[in-house]
Amino acid sequence: MEPKEKNFWWKLGHIKSVYLSLTLIVLFIISMYTLPNPAPKTISPYVQSTYDLIDSMEPGSIGFFQCTNDYAWYVTHIPGAIGMLKHAIDRGIKLVEMETSNEGTMIFSYLILPAIQPRMEAAGYVYGEDWVKLGYLAGGDAALKTFCDDPRNIGTDVFGTPIDELPLFDDFKDGSDIDIILFTGYGLHGCIRQIVSRYDTPMIAVSHAGGLQWFYVFLQTGQLDGFIHGWAGGREYEHLIGEPGLGTFGSMAVSTGFYLCVFGIIIANISFLGQKMHGEDKK
């Protein structure tokens, strides 16, 4: 119920939402483009182990990339996935992309690939020799098993080129030739069952921050060797490769939003106390 006279304290607690929204947008822009980007205070052990594993790979190693992400969560996965793949390219790891998620193949094609393609071009990657896009294969575990038994079972890449005509597969006979799994999303069980368990292949994963509760059991059992968690993990990985990106800027924007929330709570309490002390009930 509004008071008869809207004094300063009442107005302080009833700032129009449009002003708060504009303030938030301005603060986001300031935090992302004008403030310095401080290094993370610590690097999470699982992020560090991800970096160390990729860094230990020999040039020419085969990396199997899979994205089982969807558009509900992709924003928090993308920074870690892009940083991980850029690092893999810098190490000269050959990339084979295959999806068992229909949304995952679109996220790779339209969001991840454009971000890493300049890196591949700069590194001299040649399609068919250094990287291959197999796209979406329906069937989940069955599709993965079919691929791992013999990649030629799937026939062609996403562009219709027969697998036998792609030089990358000259020495890639079955799943045992995969040196590392680079995964982003949350449905990692297929890779665990069909590749890690069968061939003892090292695997690292990227997911949103809440995904750690799902992935932690695999980290404990040693079936997962590294993990990048959401924007915070993406920011840490960007720091490790020396290339600030969406993870760094996104983390700063989120932190700024939290600061504004705290500021709003303080202002609301000041308004409440002010009305109690100076409002109509004290007249």
N, C-alpha and C positions, 0 to 999 in steps of 0.2 A: 504494500500500500504506500503510495507516494505521499510525502509530507505536503502541507499547504505551501510552505516556503522551501524551495530547493536551495539549501545553503551550499557552501563550498564543499563540505564533507560528503554530502549526498552526491553532488556532481562528481566528486573524485571517485566514488564507487560505481558510477554509472557512465563511464566513458563509452562512447559509441563503438561498436565492434568494428566498423569500417576503419576507424582511426587505429585500432589495435592491429588490424590486418595490414594496413599500409606500413605501420611501424615495423611489423615483422618482416615484410618484404624488403624494406630498406635495410634492416639489420642483416638479413640474409645476404644481400648484395655486398654490403660493406665487409662482412666476415669472409666471403668467398673471394673477393677480388681486391681488397685493399689491405686487409690485415696480414701480417706475416704468418707463415705456416710453421708453427713450432713442431719439432720432432716429437713423436710419441714418447711418453715418459718411460715406458717399458715395451718390449716386444714379447708377445705371448709365446710360450714354449712351442705350441703347435704351429704357429705361424713361422717361427724360426726353423722348426724341423722341416716344414714345407719348402722353405727357401734352400736349406742345406741339401735336401734330397735332389731338387732340380739342379742345383749347382754342382752336384756330384756326377750328373749324367754326362757321358761322353758324347761328343758331336756325332751325329748319325744315329743316335738311339731313337727308338720308335716310341712315341707317346700316343696313347689312345685317349681321345677327348670325347666326353659325353656330357650333354646338358639335358637334365630332366626337369628343368625349371619351368615355371609358368609366369604369366604376366602379373600375377598378384604379388610376387616377391622379387621379380628380376632386378629391381633397382638396387637392392642391398646385396645381391649376388654379383652383379656385373663388375664392380671395382676389383674384387679379388680374382675373378676369372680372367679379366683382361691383364692384370698384373702378372698372374701365374703364367699365362700364355706368352706374354712378352718376354718374360724371363726364359721360358723354354726355347723361344726362338733365338734369343741371344746366345743360348748354349748350343744351338745347332741341332735341337731335337726335331726329328721329323714328326709331323702331326697327321693322325688319321682320325677324322671326325665321323662319328656314327651316332644317331639318336634313336631311342626307343620311345620318345615323347614327341607328339606332334607339335606342341608349343615350343619344346626345346629346339627343334630344328629351325623354327622361325626366329627365335631369340638369337641363335647362333648366326643365322644368315643376315639378319637386319640390324643387330646390335653389337655382337661380339666381333664378327668377321671384319666389318668396316673399321673397327678400332685397332685391329692387329694387322690388317693387310699392309699398311704402309711399312710396318716393322718387317714383315716378310719380304717385301720388295727391296727394302734397304739391305736385308741380309742375303739377297740373291736367291730367295726361295723360288723354285720352279714347280708349278702345279704338276702333279703326277709323279714327280721325283722326290720332293721334299714335303709336300702336303697333299692330302686327298680329302675330298668332301663326299662322303657316302650318303649323307642325308638321313631321312627317316626310314626305319625298318620296323614294320609292325610285328608284334609277337612277343615283346618283352624278353624273358629269359630264353625262349626258344630261338628268337632272332640272334641274341648274343651267342648262344651255343653254336648255332649254325655258322656264324661268322668266325668264331674261334676254332671250330673244327677245320675250316678251310675258308679263307676270305673269298675264294673264287665261287663259293656256294651262292653268294648274293648276286653274282652276275656282272653288274655294272656299277659305276659310281652314279652320283646324282645327275650327271650330264649325259649318261648313256654310254660312256666309254667302258668297254670290257675291262675287268680287273686285270686280265693277263696283259693288257696293253699299257698298264701303268707301272713304270719302272720301280716305284717304291715297293711293289709287292714281289719283286724278283726274289728277294731273300726273306719275305714275310710269308711263311708257309702256314702257320697256325698261331693260336693265342700265346704260345710259349715265346714267340718272338716279340711280344709287347714288353717293353722295358719299364714303362711307367704309365699309370692311369691318371689322367687329369680330369677330374670330375667336378661339375657344378650342379647344384639342385638339392634334392632331398631323397629321391628314390634310388639310393646307391646299392640296394640289395642285389640287383641283377649283376652288377660288376663284381660284388663280393662273392656271389655264388659261382659265377661262370668264368671269372678270370683270376681273382685273388686266390680263391680256395683251390682251384685246379692247377695254377701255375706259380703260385707264391709270388705274384707280381706286386711290387710296391704301388700304393695308391694314395693320392691326396685329394682332398675335397674342399669345395667352397659352398657355404650355405649362409642363410641369414643368421643373426646372432642367436636366436632361439633354437637353431638347429643343433647346437652343441649337445643338447639333452638327448637327441636322437642318435648322434654320431659317437657320443662318448664311449659307449660300450665297445664299438669297433676300434677306437683308439686304445682302450684298455687291453683288448685281446691281441693287438698288433696287426689287425687286418686293415687298419687305416694308419698311415704313417705321418700324416699332417692334415691340418685343418685351418681354413681361413674363415673367420666368423664376421659376416656382415660388413658394414661400413668401417667399424673399428679395426677389424682384421685387414680389410682392404687398405686402409690408411697405413697400417704397420707394414704391409707388404710393399706398398708404393715407396715408403721410406727406405726399405731394404734395397730396392732396385734403383733408388735415387730418382724417382719420377712421380711427383705429386699428380694426382688425378681426381677422379670422381670420389674416391674413398676419402681423400684428404678434405676436399671442399665440402662434401656431403656431411662429414663428421663435424666440421666447423659450423655448418648451417644448423644441424640438429642441436649442437651445444648452445648456439645462440638462441634457438627456440626455447630450450630449457631455461636459459637465463631470463628470458622474457616471461615465462610462466612463473618463475620464482618472484620476479619483480611484480607481476600482477597480483600474486597472493599477498605480498607485503602491502601493496597499495590498497587492496580490498580490506585488509585488517586495520590499516590506518583509517580508512573511511568509516569502518564500523565503530572503532573506538572514538573517532571524532564526533560522529553522530550521537553516540552515547553521552559524551562529555558536553557537547555544545548543541545538541538537538533540542526539539520541542519539549522533551520530557524534563529538561533542566530549566525551563523557563518558569 
